[in-house]
């Protein structure tokens, strides 16, 4: 789960805009503290 740890590292640093795209590849349901509606617009481009 290297990417998972990498994403959490971006969250802790508060580098918004960088970690957002990285989180899209993760199972967001497992990250209950993430506001899912925040990713809806970006998720369309990622798919």
C-alpha positions as CSV (number, residue, x, y, z in Angstrom):
1,X,0.0,0.0,0.0
2,X,2.8,2.4,-0.9
3,X,0.4,4.7,-2.8
4,X,-1.9,4.8,0.2
5,X,0.9,5.9,2.5
6,X,2.0,8.4,-0.1
7,X,-1.4,10.0,-0.3
8,X,-1.7,10.3,3.5
9,X,1.6,12.0,3.6
10,X,0.2,14.7,1.2
11,X,-2.8,15.1,3.4
12,X,-0.7,15.7,6.5
13,X,1.3,18.3,4.7
14,X,-1.8,20.0,3.4
15,X,-0.6,20.2,-0.2
16,X,-4.1,20.5,-1.5
17,X,-4.4,20.0,-5.3
18,X,-1.5,17.5,-5.4
19,X,-2.8,14.7,-3.1
20,X,-6.4,15.1,-4.4
21,X,-5.6,13.4,-7.8
22,X,-3.6,10.7,-6.0
23,X,-6.5,9.8,-3.7
24,X,-8.8,9.2,-6.7
25,X,-7.0,5.9,-7.4
26,X,-7.7,4.6,-3.9
27,X,-10.8,2.9,-2.6
28,X,-12.4,6.1,-1.1
29,X,-14.9,4.0,0.9
30,X,-12.1,2.9,3.1
31,X,-11.2,6.6,3.7
32,X,-14.3,7.6,5.7
33,X,-12.8,10.9,6.7
34,X,-12.6,12.1,3.1
35,X,-15.6,14.1,1.9
36,X,-16.5,12.1,-1.2
37,X,-18.5,14.8,-3.0
38,X,-15.3,16.8,-3.2
39,X,-13.9,14.3,-5.6
40,X,-16.9,13.9,-7.9
41,X,-15.9,16.5,-10.5
42,X,-12.3,15.4,-10.6
43,X,-13.2,11.7,-10.7
44,X,-14.9,12.1,-14.1
45,X,-11.6,13.3,-15.6
46,X,-9.7,10.5,-13.9
47,X,-11.9,7.8,-15.3
